[in-house]
Amino acid sequence: MSTPQTTPDGRKIGEVILDVQNISLAFGGVKALTDISFNVREHEVRAIIGPNGAGKSSMLNCINGVYTPQHGTITFRGKTFDHMNSRQVAEMGIARTFQNLALFKGMNVIDNLMSGRNLKMKTNIFQQAIRWGAAQREEEEHRAFVEHIIDFLEIQAYRKTPVGRLPYGLQKRVDLGRALAMEPQVLLLDEPMAGMNVEEKQDMCRFVLDINDEFGTTIVLIEHDMGVVMDISDRVVVLDYGKKIGDGTPDEVRNNEDVISAYLGTSH
């Protein structure tokens, strides 16, 4: 049993919520992941880093049910799951954003976020179509929750704007909001700051930390910007060619000779 911890900034880090053990994944003769093990503690920000092709996105795909590893186990809140699809994983409380945006570009911001509430809807499609009785009340409750996220992410001015018309940085924020609309216990972020300028990265860092703090959401983050990783992460796991070469606090990883040689380089 893991021991709860307190971070230097006073945040409480709980016990292990997600445990990845000996995961191996191959596509034909190509090994994407080899015997990877690490855990994620409740309420922490856990980063996964490594060079391109290291297996980071493949690891997230195993966690959220896109890929089924050939070996190893993934345990969430004490329940080990095998052959779970993405919807089942989402129903368990794990949400995901993607490296390449998968938003509905012709739909407005509100409707994109409402699509993240789909798992929470109990009325059937027919009831939702006629918007009567219980279905209407349910939709109003979901819309109120979505409006709260819109306020939280500071995108009120774009509520009814088609997502395809928004700048890239705001689209990434909408993608984050849609995942947040699922009320996840664990949020998997695949390069949420890729392609952003400095100001957009600062905003996204603030939102990630606020989600972790105000919503109590555990964050698992893939990110290439080492400044971001070292600033906001509680622990970092490092992959290289599908193998784990480092795991620890940002300072421990920064001073790990294997990590320096494979990824960070002497200039860091």
Number of C-alpha atoms within 10 A of each C-alpha: 5 9 9 12 14 10 10 8 6 8 13 16 19 17 18 20 20 22 19 20 16 15 20 22 23 16 10 6 6 8 14 20 26 18 15 19 18 15 19 23 24 22 24 29 24 25 27 25 25 25 15 13 13 19 24 26 19 18 23 21 19 22 27 22 20 17 17 19 24 12 15 17 18 22 17 20 13 11 12 12 14 13 12 16 15 19 15 15 17 22 14 15 17 24 26 24 21 19 15 11 14 11 20 16 16 13 15 21 28 23 20 23 30 20 16 20 21 12 14 13 13 12 14 9 11 10 14 17 10 10 15 13 10 13 20 16 12 18 18 12 12 20 17 12 16 26 19 14 21 23 12 14 20 13 16 15 9 17 18 12 16 17 24 15 13 16 9 15 20 19 19 26 20 27 25 25 24 27 23 24 26 24 21 21 19 28 26 25 24 21 20 26 24 16 12 15 10 10 10 17 18 13 14 21 18 14 18 20 18 15 19 19 15 9 14 17 22 27 26 23 25 25 20 18 13 13 9 15 22 17 10 18 19 20 23 26 22 23 26 21 18 23 19 20 18 21 20 15 16 20 12 14 21 19 12 16 16 16 22 16 10 15 17 18 12 8 5 9
